[in-house]
Structure formats: structure tokens, C-alpha cells
Amino acid sequence: MSKKSKKVRHILSLSGGKDSAALAVYLKDKIPDLEYVFLDTGYELPETYEYLKRMRAILGIKITALKSRRDFDFWVNIFRGCLPSPQNRWCTRKLKIDPYEKHIGSDLVHSYIGIRADENRDGYFSSKKNIIPYYPFIEDELIKSDIIQILEDSGLGLPKYYSWRSRSGCYFCFFQRRHEWIGLYDNHPELFEKACEYESNHLDKRLYTWIERESLKQLLARRDSVLSGIFTRPVKKCSSKSKKLCDRLKSIHFSVDDGSILREAFSSNKQLSNLKEEDEPCLICTL
Ligand code: SF4
């Protein structure tokens, strides 16, 4: 190999979610030398690990788990107990992007991303120049129903956490909706308890919360109102311009909590198109 030529690799990063799983099925025979990686924070849902095991067995593929040398507990101590948030996603950088970039080094990488043709998604991923993104589902105009069909036909089906949570990612992910935190409590009470522990027990006695201005214990105490979708808290991010639309959306989406309703609406509504990228979950965690 000459000094100038770089190794070219084809990589699909699996999140444990349906779209990247469907993309694995879709590309398996199209790109024979495709590498499958899973950016394992070590704090993923049990259902995610189980789904990856199914993928290995059913598709007969090797999935390389990439881990940070230091775990979340190490980093949260470095950040003096300050939990990551949409505005400060050090977890994605430290636990996912850094190990991924280390894995690819300076190789030229064709990175396959499972954004669908019916989505208007953008998000936080690596910005390294040697990573070239490809969007096969967009190019081939595949939408959500196609993805479900691909997964059903392959025998993989959907990850089990979809019965109570809409996205993959760490069990304590701050992007999850309020009713999903209740789902965590109902499905994995021990993980909910661990998430509560991160909010307290700090040497400086400060309380850091995963949800703005509300601890998980407080959230759990009002579980009935959360699950009934009643809007008991003000919508903080609603500007006066979008207030009208926000009120209208509230009256339509009874089962969606106040934070997520705006995020969902923003992606498809021009009136709300000033949503900052910081409110979008990381592609690398959720696709
Ligand atoms: S899934 Fe959530 S908590 Fe985990 S690394 Fe990604 S953004 Fe951070």
C-alpha cells in the first residue's frame, strides 16, 4: 500500500434500534465486507443486549462491541456528579463517539446510516472528514412500514423494549419521555433505582436530575398523571410564537408528555422549525 492510499472500510453502527437493525438486514448481501459495530456504553437496556444476540444468531453476523476504556461512573465523577443533558452530551462523546473514532483511526470509512425516507432527522454524529455517510433507506425511498416488513421477514422482529419505550440507548438516557421513565420503573425497577442514585449522594450535597427541575422520585410520585398524559406542568420551551400550535397539539396528543410533544412536532412543522439540534437525540445512540 502506498503512503497516500488509505484502507477503505464499510461500517454499520448498530444502536439496538429497529432502523439500524433493518439496515443490517438490507445491506447484508449487498455489501459483503460490511463491518457491524455496537457502541456499548455498558448501560444499555437488557432488551438491547438480547436483541443484538438475536441479530448475531439470525443474521449470522459478527458484531464488534466498542467500549470506552473508562465507564460512565468514571466520567460522572470527573464531571463532579453533573449528569449529561441535551445541552451537555458528554456521555455520547466519551462513551460512543470517541471509541468509534478510535476504532476507525484514519481509515476512509463508508458509514451507513438508517435514517428513513419518511423522516426529517438530523443529529449528533461524528464530524470526522474521513467518514463518508450513506443513507440507503433515503436513496431507495424506504419508509417505516418497509422497515417493519424487513424486520418481520427476516425473523428478527422488533426489540422488546418497544412495548414501553420508543428508542434505544442507555437505561438512564435523558432523552426518554416521562412515561418511559415510569416504564423503566415497571420493567426494570433495579435500573430505575440506579438512575435515582445518580441524582443524589453527591459530596457537595447538590441534587442533579435527569429531567429538568424534577427528580425521578418526584416523577414516580405522580405516575398516574404522567401515564394519563395530563399536562400538569407548564411547557417551558414553548415560545409565544408557537404557543397557539402548542396548545392545539396538547389537545390532540393525549398520550404524549409535554417535553416530547414539541420535539415530535418540530420535526414536521415549519412553525416550530427553530428547534435546536440540542433537543434531538443523538443518531449514534438511537438509530
Ligand atoms: S443513549 Fe442517552 S445517555 Fe446514553 S450516551 Fe446516548 S445520549 Fe447519552
Boltz pocket constraint, residues with backbone or C-beta under 6 A from the ligand:
constraints:
  - pocket:
      binder: B
      contacts: [[A, 41], [A, 84], [A, 89], [A, 91], [A, 92], [A, 95], [A, 96], [A, 168], [A, 169], [A, 170], [A, 172], [A, 173], [A, 174], [A, 175], [A, 282], [A, 285]]
      max_distance: 6.0
